[in-house]
Structure formats: C-alpha cells, structure tokens
Amino acid sequence: MVKAIKTKKDRLSEGINILKQLRDNGVKELSPGFQELKTKISEWVSSEGSWDGNIDFREYGRIAEVELPKYDNKAAGLNFKVKKAF
C-alpha cells in the first residue's frame, strides 16, 4: 500500500471527531486547552503537514498527547492523560 497525503476532507473529518469526543466527555469548548487544540487542528486541516505535541488541559488536571499525521495510513489521535504530580 502506498502512502498518500491525507485529503483536506479526511483531515477535517478526523479533527471534528477528536473535538466532538472531548466535548462528549465533558471538556468545555471555552477551556484554554480546547481552544488551543482547535487552533492546532484548524492549522493542520489547512496544511499538508503533520503535527505532534502536547496540550495542557490544566483545569482538568490532564495533558493531551496529540498526533495529527500527514499520511493516510494513520488516523489522527489524542491520548488524554492524567498529569503526574512531582
């Protein structure tokens, strides 16, 4: 199977799905972490690149590990992890 760059339609669909799952699990759209993630997804949808990184959801005591891939052989994903106290 040959890797192809994700289409804008695929990126939009995957991005909306991630944001919807967060909302469905009680994350408020106006929270700073949600807004930052929404911005990163919007930038990713508009580009042909990829983005991997962490977004702090301080008000929930969690961190989101985000993977927004360039190619269609992998779906966009988010792991919503509890922050470890040091």
N, C-alpha and C positions, 0 to 999 in steps of 0.2 A: 504494500500500500504506500503510495506516495503522499508525503505531507503537503498540504496546501494551506495557504494563508486563510484564516477564518474570514468569512464574509462579514460585512457590517451587520447584516440581518442576524447572523449567528451570535455575534458579539452582543448586540442589543438584547436578544432573547435571553442569553445567559446572564447578562448583567441585571436585567429586570428580575429574573428568577432569584438571584442572590439577594437583592434588596427586598423582595417580597417575603422570602424566608425569614429574614431578620425581623421585618415588621410583624409577621405572623407569630414570632416568638417573643414579642413584647418590646422590641427595640423601637424607641420613638424616633420618628423621622427628623425631628428638630435637634436631636442629640448631636454634639460635635463630631463624634466618630462616624455616625451615619452620614452626615453631610460630607465629611472628608472622603468616605468610601464612594459616595455617589459621584463626587467630582472625579475621583480616580477612574471609576467605571466610564464616565462620560468621555474622559480623555482617551481611554482605551478603545471605546467604540469608534471614536473619530479617527484613530490612527491605525496603522498596520503593524504596530509593535506589540510588545508584551510588557507586563508589569508584575513584579513580585515584591511583596513587602508586608509590613505590619502596620496596623492602625489601632491606636489606643481607644478603647471604649471605657474610659476611666470611671464614668458614672455607673457602670455595670460591673466593675472590677474584672474586666476581661480585655483580651487583646485579640484582634482578628488577624490571622495569618492568611494573606490573600495571594492567590495565583491567577493571573489573567494572561493566558497563553496566546502566542502569536499564531500557532498552527492548529488545524482542525483535528489533530489526533489526540487532543486532550481538552477536557471541558474546564471552564473557569471554576474555581473553587474557593471556599473560605472555611477555615477552622476557627471557631470561636472559643478560645481557651481562657481558662481562669488564670489570672495573673498570680504568680508565686510571690509571696511576701519574703523579703530578705531581711 
